[in-house]
Amino acid sequence: MADWDAIGEGLWKALGGLDAEAAQAEAEKEFRLALIGAAGSGKTTLAAALAGIPAGEPLPAELEACLSEYRLPLSVADIADLESATLLILLLDATKGDYAQEVAAAEYLSYLGRPMLVCYNKMDQVPVETRTIRGQARWRGVEIMPLTATQPDTVKELLVPAVLEVLPEYALSLARHLPLFRSTVADRLIERTALVNATYAAAAGLAESVPLLRMPLHPEDIEMLNANQALLAYRLGLAYGLPLDWHHDVQSLRSAVDIGRLWRQIGLQVVGLVPLWRLESKVRLAYGGTIGTARALQAWYTTGEALSSAATRELCHEVARQSRQISRDMVARAREALPTPRIPAARPKRKMRLPRLPKRPPKRSCAACGRVNPADAVFCAYCGKELGVEQGQEETQGEQ
């Protein structure tokens, strides 16, 4: 049975030898979000929120190609340029009442065949009644999203998931270039990988019927979990803007984050002080350990520092709590998915019949003396009279 330190060692080894070409191509995928609206609709403020900079500051040069602004009415050159945009975001000023320009622009932009989101901006400046009406509005079958570009948290809560839903293949690139997307994309990556590892643990642990002591992960289990965690760690690093080859030198990260100790603490939270492991505990450990490792790495990517001891204990407690419900549901589904043994249909019972024995020929009685003779006797064994000749037959033979 492998010990806890094998998890950390295996993760760093898998991270150093990772084949990262596919993740690198995904992180460097080019995109361009086109922000379209009338003067004063909040295009520049929204661009600053997406870029993670204070409102009013100019966009960094590297982001100018990712975020483009277009003022209504659109010119011929603008329309030609919008044909290459990845996503169109049409902004409506919620404080206005006339949207003739926006309607005309939406009509024309619909022919470009590009995905488009429509947003009401400045929703914090309208009365509550108007805010409710605008928040339920639909335009040409598309739900209009209420928005306040001056509040990055609102943009993150409403616009970021909508963009990721329209452009799921650009998620890693969006997070790498636009800081507002990072935590949302990271949460999705972490949850997906944790579910994959928990599913593997559930499937691999179904054959274990006897509770185990120490740690219920075999070397092959650790190898699989570490491969998934290494890819997750690398993708998270790319999402937070690290260089493409950062995984080749992980000494600073390795010294800051003790993976083995983190898994050991999560294990204690999962089963308590008595390490009696069952299948659900194995699934909890795989799920919670993956999330705990990713959160610790995420903290380092964000601040450059490791979690404190108090923060680590709180993290372990939280991921153990999350993993309990996940493990119950997953183990139940895994057991339901097992093929049920086929029981052959019961055959109808048949009564066994013995072959009929031939009937014995009746014994022959002598007409003269009345004694019983064997069935095949021709003469009576007692008086010598010929058997089989009745009295009437004898008389008839005598008269002849």
N, C-alpha and C positions, 0 to 999 in steps of 0.2 A: 504494500500500500504506500503510495507516495505521501510525503509530508507536505505541510503548508508552504514551505519555502520553494517547493518545486513549481508552484503556481506562478510566483513572481519570476523565478529564473526562466521558466518556459515562456512567459510573456515577453520578456526583454529579448530572448533569443529569437522568438518568432517575429518580433518587430524589426530586429536587425536584418533578417533575411527575407523580409516581405517583398513580394512582387507587386509593386505599387503603380504600374503603368496605367491600369484601368482607372484607379482612383485619381491619379494625376490628370488624366485626360478629362475626367468629370469635373475636377476642381478648376481647370483652366478653360472650361467651355465658355465661349463668348456669348454674351447676352446684351440686350439694350432695352431698358424700360423707357418708354416715351410718355412724358407727362404733358398732357394737352389741356388747355383751359384758357379762359379769357384773362385779361389783365387783372391782377389782384385776386385770382382764384386760389392762390396758395401753392403754386407749382414749386417755387424755390424753397419754401418752408418744408414741403413734403420731401423734396430731394435731400435737404439737410437732415431730416429725421431718419430717412433710410440710410444715409451715409454715416449716421452716428456722430454728427458734428453739431455744435450750437447753431440755432437759426441766425441767419445774417452772415455767417462765415462762407467764403467761397469754397466750392467743391475742390477737393484735391485733384490734381491733374490726372491721376490714374483712374478716377471715377467719372470723368467727364464723358468718356465713351460709353459708360454703363447707364448714365442717367441723362436724358436729353429733354429739354423743355421746348414746347411749341405753343405759340400764342394764337388764339382765335382772332379773326378768321384765318384759316390756313391758306398759305400761298401754294402755287403750283410746285415750287421747289420743296416745300414742307411735305406735301403729299407724296412726292417721289421719294423723299428720304424716309418717310414712315413705312414704306413698303418693306424695308429691311429691319424694322423694329421687331423685337421678340414679343413684347406685350405693350398694348396701348392702355393708358390709364387716363380717362377723361374726368376732369375735375369740374364740379359745378359749385358755384358760390351759393351756399344755403341762404345767405342774407338777401339774395336777389329774387325777383319773381318772374323775370323774363329770360327764358333759355332758348330763344330762337336760334342763336349762333350754335349753341351746343347741340340742338336737335339736328340742324343742318350738317354739322360736322359728323355726328354719329351716323347719319344716313349715308354720308359719303364714305366714311371709314369702314362701314360694314362691308363694302365691296372689296376691300383690300384682303379680306380673308385672314386677318390677324386676330388673335384673342384680345378681348377688350374688357376692362372693368370700368364701371361708372361709379363715381363717388361724390357725395355731398360733403363739401368741406365747410369749415367754420360752423359746425353744428352747435358749438358752445355759445354762439352769439345770437341764437334765435330763441323765441319763447318755447316753453315746454310743449304747448299744444302743437306748434309748428314742427318741433323736433319729433314728436310722435308721428305726425302725418308723414313727414319726410322720411322717417326711418322705416316706414312700411311701404314706401313707394316702389313701383316697378315701371321700367321704361323699356318698351319693345321686348317684353318678356324677360328682361334682365333685372335682377334685384339691384337697386341703387344702394350702395353702402354708405351709411353715415360715418363721418370722419372728422377728426380735429387734428390737423397737421401740426399744430403747435404743441400737442401732447404726444410725445413718442410712444408712451405706453399704450395709448389708444390705437395708434397706427400699428404697433406690434400685435395687439390683440385682435384687430379686425382685418387690416390689409395684408399683413404678412401671411397668415394662413390662406387667404384667398389667392394670393400670388403663387404660393407653393402648390395649391390645388390645381391651378391652371398650368403651371410649369414644373411638374415634379422632377423631370430629368435635369433641371437646372438648380436643384436644391443646394448641392455642395458648392457650386460656383457662386450662387447668390450669397451664401453665408460667408464665403471667403472674401468677397469684395464689398459686401454691404453689412456692416456690423449689426444692424437691427435684426437681421435674419439669424444670427448665430445661435442664440439660445434656443430658439424654436426648432431649428434644424438639428441641433445637438440633442435635444430632448427626443426627437423622433428617431434619430440614429441609435441612441442608447436604448430606448424602449424596444425597438425592432431587434437589436442584437441580443438583449436580455431574454426576449421571448424565444428566439432561436436557440439559445443555450439551454433555456429551461425545457423546451420541447425535446431537445436531444437528451437531456438528463432524464426526462420522463420515459422516453422510449428505451434508452439504454438501461434504466433501472428497473424495468418491469420484470426482468428475469431474477432479480434479487428478492428472494422471499424471506431470508433470514436477516434480522437487524444486524448492523455492523457497528463496530467501535472505531474510534479515531475519526477518519474522514472517509466518506463513501465515494471518493473519486479515485478511479484507477488511472494508471499512466495514460491509457488511451483516451480516457475522459478528459484529463488535463490537457492533452495535446490538442484535442478538438476545441475545447473552450478557449485555450490560449490563442489558437489560430484566429478564431472569431474576435477575441478581444484585441489582438494585435491590429487587425484591419480596422476595428472601431477606433482604437487609439490613434492610428495614423489619419483616418478620415476626420476625426475631431481636430487634430492638429492642423490639418489643411483648412478646415472650416474657420479656425481661429487665426488664420493668416500666417502660420509658420511656413518656412521654406519647403519646397517640394522634397528635398532630400534630408529633412530634419531627423528622420528615423534612423539614419546611419550613426548618429552620435547622441545617445540618450543617457550619458553619464549623469548630467545634472538632474534630469527627470528621475532617473533611477535612484539617486541618492535622496531625492526629496520625497518620493512616494514609495513606501514599503508595502508592496502588494501582498506579500505573504502575511504580514501582521494584520493588514486590513481584512483579508479573507478569514483569518483566525477569529478576529473580533466579531465579524458577521456570523461565523459559525456558532459562536457562543450565544449570540442573540437568537439564532434560529432554533437551537435545541436546548439551551440552558447549560447549566454546569455539568450535567451528566450526558456525555456524548453518545447517546443511543440513537443511531441514525436509521431512518426508514426512508421509503421512497419519497414521501412528501418532503422530508427534510433535505433530501438530495436535490429536489427540484427547487426548493427555497434557496439553497446555497448557490446553485447555478444562476438563478435569476438575481438574487440579491448581491452576490459577489460581482456579477457583471456590472450591475448598476453602480455599486459602491466604487469599484475600480474606475469606471468612466467618470463618475462625479469627482473623484479625487484628481484624476488627470485634467478634467475640465477646470477645476480650481487653479491648477498650476498653469494651464494655458492662459487663463484670464489674468492672473495676478503675478505669475512667476514665483509663487511661494506655495509650500505645502500646507495642507490643512492642519490646524492646531489639534491637540489631543482632545479637547472638548468638542470641537467641530467634528472630529472623526468619530467619537462615541455617538454623537447625535445622528450623524449620517448612518452609522451601522444600525442604530435603533430604528430609524425611519425606513431603511430598505428592507429590514427584516419584517417590519409591519406590512409593507407593501407586498412582500413575497408570499405571505401566508395565504391570502385569498387567491392569488394567482396559482399557487401550487395546488390548492384543493381543486380548483376548476380544471387545471391541466391534467392532473393525475386521473380525475374522473373521466375526462374525455379520452385519455390514452387507454384506460381500461375498457371503455366502451368500444373503442376501435379495434380491440383484439378480436381475431376471428373466433367465433364460437365453435366448439367442437360439434361435428356433425354426428348426430345420433341416428343410426339406421332405423328405419321404420320397423316397428314390430310386425313380425309375420303372424298371420292367423294360425292359431294352434290347431293341429290336426290330430284326430284320435287315431291311434294305431290299431289297425285291425289285423288279427291273426288269420292266416289262411284257413279256410274251412276244411276240416278233415272229412274224408269219405265216410258215409254212413255204413255202419256195420250191418251186414245182412241179418235178418231175423233168424233166430234159432229155430230148428225144425222139431216139431213134436211128433212122436210116433202115434199113429191113429189106433194101433192095436193095444199097446201098453200104456200110452200117455206119457212116457218118459221124454225128456228134452234131450235132443242130440245137437251136436255142432251143426253150423249152418251148411257146411259143405258135405255132411254125411249123406250117403246114398242108402245105407241100411241101418236099421236101429241097432245100437250097440247093446241093447238089453234083450230084445226078443228076436232079432234077426229079420224082422219084417222090412220089406223094402219101403223106403220113405218116399214121399212125394206122390204116392198113388192113393187117392181118396177111396173111401168105401164104395161109393157109387160107381167109380171107375172099375173097381174089381168085379162087382156084380155084372157090369156090362161086359167085361172081358170073359167072365165065366159063362154067360148065356151064349156068347158067340162060339 
